Amino acid sequence: MAEMEGPNESELLSPPADGITSVAFSPTSNFLLVSSWDKSVRLYDPVTNTLRVQHHHAGAVLDCCFSDTLHSFSGGLDKTLKTFNYADNVEDVLGTHDDAIRCVEYCPSSGLIATGSWDKTVKLWDTRSKTCVTTMNQLEKVYTMAVNGDKLIVGTKGRRVMIWDLRDPSKVEARRESTLKYETRCIRCFPNGQGYVLSSIEGRVAVEFFAPEAQKSKYAFKCHRTKESGVEVIYPVTAISFHPVHSTFATGGCDNLVNIWDAFNRKRLAQFHRYPSSISSLCFNCDGSMLAIASSYMMEDGEKENTPRNSVFIRYVSDLETKPK
């Protein structure tokens, strides 16, 4: 496994002015959404390196997603779920939570939008009627969510993992506790629907499965750790994104590094160069040829006089970096 660095990477112009919270590619094109603590959602065309549109919330935006290339959804500290139609340049409010919206996910199987909040609920929204069709109560604040087919996986405070079937959201399909010992930071699903990967603040990643018989093969591994003067330094693993073709996945951490992993062969395929700051979000595009990498200080060491710049890098990835050996 070699460190990968070269001319196949560019930095987006006109980045957010404050911490980047999420990067999300369109499911059918190379347009990229970027949300930020500067209260903005930006739409970029990474191919031409241009900022196309910018719209705002009343508070920091904590997450964003597309349903298709023309419609985005976002939520944050203002407790409001907003949608933006890029064809008509029209913004609208779909609804609100009682506390900050931490996660926003599009559910392709139903066409609904799922929002996870610090008010300990997940809500499903019908975009046409602008109504909340279901509220799913959680035991703790929602930290992360992922959707695959009809499954919605919710990671909350207290290392809880809840699995819901969106065809019948009236009851929880499965209640689990994270394999990892410390708080969950990110959950993402395998493209083939077999399971999910979750990360924590302890520099570890767990690979788990939906089917009870397959769950016997779950495992966890250490990553995003370094040795400094003989002492192991452990960094939170803050971001995960699956390659849509190869089912390998990228992880990013507060060590400013991005790794590519082959979960089934249990090996690291690549490590990219060190970025200016922590990796706050990652997202592969729809065909897996590009990886958006958000580098942004996440206050892991408290206030600093000179914080690193907020940047989004677009890396053109190769099969050498992302395909199982």
C-alpha positions as CSV (number, residue, x, y, z in Angstrom):
1,M,0.0,0.0,0.0
2,A,1.6,3.3,-1.1
3,E,0.7,6.9,-0.3
4,M,-1.1,8.4,-3.3
5,E,-0.3,12.0,-4.4
6,G,-0.2,13.6,-7.8
7,P,-1.8,16.0,-10.3
8,N,-5.2,14.2,-10.3
9,E,-6.6,16.6,-7.6
10,S,-7.8,20.1,-7.5
11,E,-9.1,22.5,-4.8
12,L,-12.5,24.2,-5.3
13,L,-12.5,27.9,-5.6
14,S,-14.8,30.1,-3.4
15,P,-15.0,27.7,-0.5
16,P,-17.2,28.3,2.6
17,A,-16.0,30.8,5.1
18,D,-16.5,28.5,8.1
19,G,-16.4,24.8,9.0
20,I,-17.6,22.5,6.3
21,T,-20.2,20.0,7.6
22,S,-21.1,17.9,4.5
23,V,-20.3,17.3,0.9
24,A,-22.8,15.5,-1.3
25,F,-22.7,14.6,-5.0
26,S,-25.9,14.4,-7.1
27,P,-27.0,10.8,-7.7
28,T,-27.0,11.3,-11.4
29,S,-24.4,14.0,-12.2
30,N,-21.2,15.6,-11.0
31,F,-22.8,18.6,-9.3
32,L,-21.7,18.9,-5.6
33,L,-23.4,20.3,-2.6
34,V,-21.4,21.7,0.3
35,S,-22.9,22.8,3.6
36,S,-21.2,24.9,6.3
37,W,-21.2,26.6,9.6
38,D,-21.3,29.9,7.7
39,K,-25.1,29.2,7.2
40,S,-24.7,28.4,3.5
41,V,-25.4,25.6,1.1
42,R,-23.3,25.9,-2.0
43,L,-23.8,24.2,-5.4
44,Y,-20.5,23.6,-7.3
45,D,-19.7,22.3,-10.7
46,P,-16.4,20.5,-9.9
47,V,-15.6,19.8,-13.5
48,T,-15.3,23.5,-14.3
49,N,-14.4,24.5,-10.7
50,T,-17.3,27.0,-10.5
51,L,-19.7,28.0,-7.7
52,R,-23.1,27.9,-9.4
53,V,-25.5,28.8,-6.6
54,Q,-25.5,29.7,-2.9
55,H,-28.4,29.8,-0.5
56,H,-28.7,30.2,3.2
57,H,-30.3,29.1,6.5
58,A,-30.7,31.2,9.6
59,G,-28.1,29.1,11.4
60,A,-25.2,26.7,10.7
61,V,-26.1,24.0,8.1
62,L,-25.2,20.6,9.4
63,D,-26.2,18.4,6.5
64,C,-27.4,18.4,2.9
65,C,-28.4,16.0,0.1
66,F,-29.8,15.8,-3.4
67,S,-32.9,13.9,-4.4
68,D,-32.0,14.5,-8.1
69,T,-29.7,17.0,-9.8
70,L,-32.4,19.8,-9.6
71,H,-33.5,19.5,-6.0
72,S,-31.5,19.7,-2.8
73,F,-32.5,19.5,0.9
74,S,-30.7,20.9,4.0
75,G,-31.1,21.3,7.7
76,G,-29.1,22.6,10.7
77,L,-29.1,24.7,13.8
78,D,-32.2,26.7,12.7
79,K,-34.2,23.5,13.1
80,T,-35.6,24.0,9.6
81,L,-35.7,21.6,6.7
82,K,-35.3,23.6,3.4
83,T,-35.5,22.5,-0.2
84,F,-34.1,24.3,-3.2
85,N,-35.2,23.9,-6.8
86,Y,-32.2,24.8,-9.0
87,A,-34.2,24.9,-12.2
88,D,-36.5,27.7,-11.0
89,N,-34.1,29.1,-8.4
90,V,-36.8,28.7,-5.7
91,E,-36.3,28.0,-2.0
92,D,-39.0,26.5,0.2
93,V,-39.5,25.2,3.8
94,L,-40.7,21.7,4.2
95,G,-40.9,21.7,8.0
96,T,-39.2,22.0,11.4
97,H,-37.9,20.0,14.3
98,D,-37.8,21.0,18.0
99,D,-34.0,21.1,18.0
100,A,-31.2,21.2,15.5
101,I,-31.4,18.9,12.4
102,R,-28.2,16.9,12.3
103,C,-28.8,14.6,9.3
104,V,-30.7,14.8,6.0
105,E,-31.1,11.8,3.8
106,Y,-33.1,11.1,0.6
107,C,-34.9,7.8,0.5
108,P,-35.1,6.7,-3.2
109,S,-37.4,3.7,-2.6
110,S,-40.2,6.0,-1.2
111,G,-39.2,9.4,-2.5
112,L,-39.3,10.7,1.1
113,I,-36.7,12.9,2.9
114,A,-35.5,11.6,6.3
115,T,-34.3,14.1,8.9
116,G,-32.5,13.1,12.2
117,S,-32.5,15.6,15.0
118,W,-31.0,16.4,18.4
119,D,-34.7,16.4,19.5
120,K,-34.4,12.6,19.6
121,T,-36.6,12.0,16.6
122,V,-36.3,11.0,12.9
123,K,-39.0,12.5,10.7
124,L,-40.0,11.4,7.1
125,W,-41.2,14.2,4.8
126,D,-43.4,14.1,1.7
127,T,-41.9,16.7,-0.5
128,R,-45.1,17.2,-2.6
129,S,-47.5,17.8,0.3
130,K,-44.8,19.4,2.5
131,T,-45.9,17.3,5.4
132,C,-44.3,15.1,7.9
133,V,-45.7,11.6,7.3
134,T,-44.0,9.8,10.1
135,T,-42.1,10.6,13.3
136,M,-39.8,7.8,14.7
137,N,-38.8,8.5,18.3
138,Q,-35.2,7.7,19.3
139,L,-33.8,7.2,22.8
140,E,-31.0,9.8,22.3
141,K,-29.9,12.6,20.0
142,V,-29.3,11.5,16.4
143,Y,-25.7,11.8,15.3
144,T,-25.7,10.1,11.9
145,M,-28.0,8.3,9.5
146,A,-27.7,6.2,6.3
147,V,-30.3,4.9,3.8
148,N,-30.1,1.8,1.7
149,G,-33.1,0.5,-0.2
150,D,-35.9,0.2,2.4
151,K,-33.6,0.3,5.4
152,L,-32.8,3.4,7.5
153,I,-29.9,3.1,9.9
154,V,-29.7,5.6,12.7
155,G,-26.8,6.2,15.0
156,T,-27.5,8.1,18.2
157,K,-25.7,9.3,21.3
158,G,-24.9,6.4,23.7
159,R,-23.6,4.2,20.9
160,R,-27.1,3.0,19.9
161,V,-27.8,1.8,16.4
162,M,-31.4,1.6,15.3
163,I,-32.5,-0.1,12.1
164,W,-35.9,0.7,10.6
165,D,-37.8,-0.7,7.6
166,L,-39.2,2.3,5.8
167,R,-42.1,0.2,4.5
168,D,-43.3,0.0,8.1
169,P,-41.7,2.7,10.2
170,S,-44.2,2.2,13.0
171,K,-41.7,-0.2,14.7
172,V,-38.0,-0.7,15.0
173,E,-36.6,-3.6,13.0
174,A,-33.5,-4.0,15.1
175,R,-31.9,-2.4,18.1
176,R,-28.1,-2.7,18.4
177,E,-25.3,-1.3,20.4
178,S,-22.2,-0.3,18.5
179,T,-19.3,-2.8,18.5
180,L,-17.0,0.2,19.2
181,K,-16.5,1.4,22.7
182,Y,-16.9,5.1,22.2
183,E,-19.4,7.5,20.6
184,T,-20.4,6.9,16.9
185,R,-19.4,9.6,14.4
186,C,-20.5,8.2,11.0
187,I,-22.6,5.4,9.5
188,R,-22.7,4.4,5.8
189,C,-24.3,1.4,4.0
190,F,-22.7,-1.0,1.6
191,P,-24.1,-0.4,-1.9
192,N,-25.1,-4.1,-2.1
193,G,-27.3,-3.7,0.9
194,Q,-25.6,-6.4,3.0
195,G,-24.6,-4.2,5.9
196,Y,-23.0,-1.0,7.0
197,V,-19.8,0.5,8.3
198,L,-19.6,2.8,11.4
199,S,-16.8,4.8,12.9
200,S,-16.2,6.4,16.2
201,I,-14.0,8.9,18.1
202,E,-11.6,6.2,19.1
203,G,-9.8,5.7,15.8
204,R,-11.7,2.5,14.9
205,V,-14.1,1.3,12.2
206,A,-16.7,-1.5,12.6
207,V,-18.1,-3.6,9.7
208,E,-21.5,-5.0,10.5
209,F,-24.2,-6.9,8.6
210,F,-28.0,-6.8,8.5
211,A,-28.7,-10.6,8.4
212,P,-28.4,-12.2,11.9
213,E,-26.3,-15.1,10.5
214,A,-24.0,-12.8,8.6
215,Q,-23.6,-10.5,11.7
216,K,-21.6,-13.3,13.2
217,S,-18.8,-12.2,10.8
218,K,-18.8,-8.6,12.0
219,Y,-15.4,-7.2,12.9
220,A,-13.7,-3.9,13.8
221,F,-10.2,-2.6,13.0
222,K,-7.9,0.3,14.1
223,C,-7.2,3.2,11.8
224,H,-6.3,6.8,11.8
225,R,-3.7,6.4,14.5
226,T,0.0,7.4,14.6
227,K,3.0,6.9,16.7
228,E,4.6,10.1,18.0
229,S,7.7,9.8,20.2
230,G,6.7,6.2,21.0
231,V,3.2,7.2,22.0
232,E,0.1,6.1,20.0
233,V,-2.1,9.1,19.1
234,I,-5.7,8.2,18.3
235,Y,-7.9,10.4,16.1
236,P,-11.6,10.4,15.5
237,V,-12.8,8.8,12.3
238,T,-15.2,11.5,11.1
239,A,-16.2,10.6,7.5
240,I,-17.0,7.5,5.4
241,S,-18.0,7.1,1.8
242,F,-18.6,4.0,-0.3
243,H,-17.4,3.6,-3.9
244,P,-20.6,2.9,-5.9
245,V,-19.0,0.3,-8.2
246,H,-16.3,-1.5,-6.2
247,S,-18.0,-1.4,-2.7
248,T,-14.7,-0.3,-1.2
249,F,-14.9,2.7,1.1
250,A,-13.0,5.8,2.1
251,T,-12.5,7.0,5.6
252,G,-11.3,10.4,6.8
253,G,-10.1,11.4,10.2
254,C,-8.8,14.2,12.4
255,D,-5.3,13.1,11.4
256,N,-6.0,15.0,8.1
257,L,-5.7,11.7,6.1
258,V,-8.0,9.7,3.8
259,N,-7.7,5.9,3.5
260,I,-9.3,3.5,1.0
261,W,-10.4,0.1,2.5
262,D,-11.4,-3.2,1.1
263,A,-13.7,-4.5,3.8
264,F,-14.1,-8.1,2.5
265,N,-10.4,-8.7,2.1
266,R,-9.7,-6.7,5.3
267,K,-7.0,-4.6,3.8
268,R,-6.1,-0.9,3.1
269,L,-5.8,-0.2,-0.6
270,A,-4.4,3.4,-0.5
271,Q,-3.6,6.4,1.7
272,F,-3.7,9.9,0.2
273,H,-1.4,12.7,1.2
274,R,-2.0,14.8,4.3
275,Y,-4.6,17.5,3.9
276,P,-4.5,21.0,5.6
277,S,-7.0,20.0,8.3
278,S,-9.3,17.3,9.6
279,I,-11.5,15.5,7.1
280,S,-15.0,16.5,7.9
281,S,-16.9,14.8,5.1
282,L,-16.3,12.6,2.0
283,C,-18.4,11.6,-1.0
284,F,-17.8,9.6,-4.1
285,N,-19.7,10.8,-7.3
286,C,-22.2,8.6,-9.0
287,D,-19.7,6.6,-11.1
288,G,-16.9,6.5,-8.6
289,S,-14.4,8.5,-10.7
290,M,-14.3,11.4,-8.2
291,L,-14.0,11.8,-4.5
292,A,-15.0,15.0,-2.8
293,I,-12.8,15.6,0.3
294,A,-13.8,18.3,2.8
295,S,-10.8,19.5,4.9
296,S,-12.0,21.7,7.8
297,Y,-11.0,22.2,11.4
298,M,-13.5,20.5,13.7
299,M,-12.6,22.1,17.0
300,E,-11.1,18.9,18.2
301,D,-8.3,20.8,20.0
302,G,-10.5,23.8,21.1
303,E,-10.1,27.4,19.9
304,K,-7.0,28.2,17.9
305,E,-5.6,31.6,16.9
306,N,-4.8,30.5,13.4
307,T,-7.1,27.8,12.2
308,P,-6.4,26.1,8.9
309,R,-8.4,27.1,5.9
310,N,-11.7,25.4,4.9
311,S,-11.2,23.5,1.6
312,V,-12.9,21.0,-0.6
313,F,-10.6,18.9,-2.8
314,I,-11.8,16.9,-5.8
315,R,-9.7,13.9,-6.4
316,Y,-9.9,11.8,-9.6
317,V,-9.5,8.3,-8.3
318,S,-8.2,5.3,-10.1
319,D,-9.0,1.5,-10.0
320,L,-5.5,1.2,-8.5
321,E,-6.7,3.1,-5.5
322,T,-10.3,1.8,-5.2
323,K,-10.6,-1.6,-6.7
324,P,-10.2,-4.8,-4.6
325,K,-6.9,-6.6,-5.3
